[in-house]
């Protein structure tokens, strides 16, 4: 089983410049941590937007991006 099977969510990345990247495969977990398939570099202040099936999109600000080889990017978030 590859890591791609763990990425069941899709998020878009909104840069401070207004540019939007994605959607990117992700795994959103309790405790406000998200694992992303590392396609785009993330920086503090970027906003991740996850479309929710029956409600408004969930928006989270990247506080501290980290990269772990083989696991994509993992970082804590602040809801906005």
SEKEDO-880769 format. One record per residue: residue in one letter; z, x, y of N, C-alpha, C in turn. Coordinates in nm, 3 decimals, padded with zeros to 5 digits. Last residue first. Example, Ala and Ser with C-alpha at 12.3 -4.5 7.8 and 13.67 -1.06 7.14 Angstrom:
{pt "S",{00.708,01.285,-00.225},{00.714,01.367,-00.106},{00.787,01.290,00.003}};
{pt "A",{00.780,01.319,-00.569},{00.780,01.230,-00.450},{00.780,01.320,-00.330}};
This chain:
{pt "X",{01.027,-00.891,02.956},{01.000,-00.923,03.097},{00.970,-01.069,03.108}};
{pt "X",{01.235,-00.686,02.751},{01.156,-00.808,02.772},{01.139,-00.832,02.920}};
{pt "X",{01.194,-00.351,02.679},{01.271,-00.444,02.761},{01.183,-00.567,02.782}};
{pt "X",{01.199,-00.153,02.378},{01.135,-00.232,02.482},{01.236,-00.311,02.564}};
{pt "X",{01.161,00.158,02.199},{01.240,00.044,02.243},{01.173,-00.024,02.361}};
{pt "X",{00.896,00.247,01.969},{00.967,00.260,02.095},{01.051,00.137,02.124}};
{pt "X",{00.654,00.426,01.793},{00.773,00.343,01.780},{00.851,00.358,01.909}};
{pt "X",{00.323,00.465,01.678},{00.420,00.480,01.785},{00.533,00.381,01.766}};
{pt "X",{00.255,00.578,01.343},{00.213,00.523,01.470},{00.319,00.548,01.576}};
{pt "X",{00.330,00.709,01.117},{00.392,00.579,01.142},{00.347,00.516,01.272}};
{pt "X",{00.211,00.956,01.096},{00.199,00.866,00.983},{00.259,00.729,01.006}};
{pt "X",{00.437,01.103,01.317},{00.318,01.122,01.236},{00.320,01.028,01.116}};
{pt "X",{00.557,00.920,01.578},{00.596,00.977,01.450},{00.472,00.983,01.363}};
{pt "X",{00.635,00.908,01.918},{00.528,00.914,01.818},{00.582,00.981,01.694}};
{pt "X",{00.768,00.687,02.166},{00.783,00.799,02.072},{00.668,00.794,01.974}};
{pt "X",{00.843,00.565,02.492},{00.751,00.575,02.378},{00.779,00.699,02.295}};
{pt "X",{01.063,00.382,02.642},{01.061,00.518,02.591},{00.969,00.528,02.470}};
{pt "X",{00.991,00.128,02.748},{01.091,00.212,02.812},{01.076,00.358,02.772}};
{pt "X",{00.745,-00.104,02.805},{00.776,00.017,02.729},{00.874,00.100,02.808}};
{pt "X",{00.818,-00.447,02.831},{00.791,-00.322,02.903},{00.832,-00.204,02.814}};
{pt "X",{00.662,-00.737,02.703},{00.768,-00.637,02.691},{00.725,-00.509,02.760}};
{pt "X",{00.599,-01.078,02.673},{00.568,-00.957,02.748},{00.687,-00.863,02.740}};
{pt "X",{00.450,-01.325,02.481},{00.570,-01.245,02.497},{00.530,-01.114,02.564}};
{pt "X",{00.279,-01.619,02.596},{00.277,-01.482,02.544},{00.410,-01.411,02.572}};
{pt "X",{00.427,-01.941,02.518},{00.370,-01.844,02.612},{00.369,-01.705,02.550}};
{pt "X",{00.365,-02.084,02.189},{00.438,-02.069,02.315},{00.366,-01.969,02.405}};
{pt "X",{00.264,-02.077,01.932},{00.293,-02.208,01.992},{00.370,-02.198,02.123}};
{pt "X",{00.196,-01.804,01.864},{00.116,-01.918,01.820},{00.141,-02.048,01.897}};
{pt "X",{00.178,-01.554,02.118},{00.260,-01.632,02.027},{00.184,-01.758,01.990}};
{pt "X",{00.056,-01.235,02.181},{00.026,-01.378,02.183},{00.111,-01.447,02.077}};
{pt "X",{00.219,-00.985,02.349},{00.195,-01.040,02.216},{00.172,-01.189,02.229}};
{pt "X",{00.176,-00.711,02.544},{00.165,-00.857,02.547},{00.129,-00.904,02.406}};
{pt "X",{00.346,-00.449,02.698},{00.283,-00.498,02.576},{00.287,-00.650,02.577}};
{pt "X",{00.303,-00.242,02.974},{00.350,-00.373,02.928},{00.272,-00.412,02.803}};
{pt "X",{00.427,00.077,03.079},{00.320,-00.005,03.021},{00.381,-00.136,02.973}};
{pt "X",{00.662,00.209,03.136},{00.610,00.117,03.236},{00.492,00.034,03.188}};
{pt "X",{00.587,00.513,02.972},{00.689,00.423,03.026},{00.629,00.336,03.137}};
{pt "X",{00.280,00.491,02.782},{00.365,00.558,02.881},{00.473,00.460,02.925}};
{pt "X",{00.070,00.555,02.501},{00.159,00.468,02.578},{00.245,00.550,02.670}};
{pt "X",{-00.268,00.603,02.403},{-00.139,00.662,02.441},{-00.059,00.563,02.526}};
{pt "X",{-00.408,00.408,02.141},{-00.404,00.438,02.284},{-00.270,00.502,02.317}};
{pt "X",{-00.365,00.398,01.870},{-00.503,00.400,01.918},{-00.510,00.441,02.065}};
{pt "X",{-00.155,00.390,01.630},{-00.172,00.477,01.747},{-00.319,00.490,01.786}};
{pt "X",{-00.029,00.085,01.563},{-00.130,00.177,01.515},{-00.170,00.260,01.637}};
{pt "X",{00.317,00.055,01.651},{00.175,00.035,01.681},{00.089,00.130,01.601}};
{pt "X",{00.611,-00.117,01.622},{00.535,-00.008,01.564},{00.388,-00.040,01.590}};
{pt "X",{00.878,-00.202,01.830},{00.742,-00.233,01.789},{00.679,-00.105,01.734}};
{pt "X",{01.193,-00.350,01.872},{01.114,-00.232,01.841},{00.979,-00.276,01.790}};
{pt "X",{01.388,-00.550,01.919},{01.293,-00.513,02.022},{01.224,-00.379,01.997}};
{pt "X",{01.538,-00.650,01.725},{01.594,-00.535,01.792},{01.499,-00.476,01.894}};
{pt "X",{01.278,-00.727,01.487},{01.400,-00.762,01.560},{01.458,-00.636,01.620}};
{pt "X",{00.939,-00.611,01.543},{01.060,-00.629,01.465},{01.176,-00.672,01.553}};
{pt "X",{00.595,-00.613,01.505},{00.703,-00.644,01.598},{00.826,-00.679,01.515}};
{pt "X",{00.345,-00.403,01.446},{00.451,-00.470,01.371},{00.567,-00.489,01.467}};
{pt "X",{-00.006,-00.417,01.531},{00.133,-00.380,01.553},{00.224,-00.452,01.455}};
{pt "X",{-00.331,-00.339,01.651},{-00.247,-00.383,01.539},{-00.105,-00.331,01.560}};
{pt "X",{-00.434,-00.436,01.974},{-00.396,-00.327,01.886},{-00.310,-00.385,01.774}};
{pt "X",{-00.703,-00.582,02.170},{-00.576,-00.587,02.100},{-00.561,-00.472,02.000}};
{pt "X",{-00.689,-00.309,02.409},{-00.655,-00.379,02.285},{-00.739,-00.502,02.266}};
{pt "X",{-00.585,-00.289,02.750},{-00.641,-00.228,02.630},{-00.604,-00.312,02.509}};
{pt "X",{-00.638,-00.345,03.089},{-00.585,-00.401,02.966},{-00.659,-00.341,02.848}};
{pt "X",{-00.545,-00.220,03.409},{-00.634,-00.212,03.293},{-00.565,-00.270,03.170}};
{pt "X",{-00.352,-00.204,03.598},{-00.411,-00.335,03.577},{-00.508,-00.338,03.459}};
{pt "X",{-00.213,00.027,03.623},{-00.334,00.018,03.705},{-00.399,-00.120,03.696}};
{pt "X",{-00.016,00.007,03.427},{00.021,-00.019,03.566},{-00.099,-00.033,03.660}};
{pt "X",{-00.174,-00.161,03.145},{-00.137,-00.040,03.218},{-00.098,-00.076,03.360}};
{pt "X",{-00.105,-00.352,02.875},{-00.140,-00.363,03.017},{-00.085,-00.240,03.089}};
{pt "X",{-00.221,-00.399,02.558},{-00.146,-00.305,02.642},{-00.196,-00.319,02.784}};
{pt "X",{-00.171,-00.657,02.318},{-00.254,-00.593,02.419},{-00.164,-00.504,02.503}};
{pt "X",{-00.113,-00.686,01.965},{-00.064,-00.682,02.103},{-00.171,-00.620,02.192}};
{pt "X",{-00.069,-00.856,01.663},{-00.164,-00.790,01.754},{-00.107,-00.798,01.894}};
{pt "X",{00.096,-00.818,01.343},{00.084,-00.872,01.479},{-00.026,-00.798,01.553}};
{pt "X",{00.116,-00.679,01.110},{00.075,-00.819,01.101},{00.056,-00.885,01.237}};
{pt "X",{00.115,-00.396,00.965},{00.081,-00.438,01.100},{00.027,-00.581,01.098}};
{pt "X",{00.138,-00.338,00.699},{00.262,-00.370,00.772},{00.234,-00.424,00.911}};
{pt "X",{-00.110,-00.264,00.615},{-00.059,-00.391,00.565},{00.069,-00.434,00.637}};
{pt "X",{-00.136,-00.008,00.719},{-00.209,-00.118,00.783},{-00.160,-00.254,00.737}};
{pt "X",{-00.010,00.166,00.548},{00.066,00.116,00.663},{-00.004,00.000,00.732}};
{pt "X",{-00.101,00.076,00.207},{-00.108,00.153,00.330},{-00.027,00.091,00.442}};
{pt "X",{00.000,00.085,-00.119},{00.000,00.000,00.000},{00.000,00.089,00.124}};
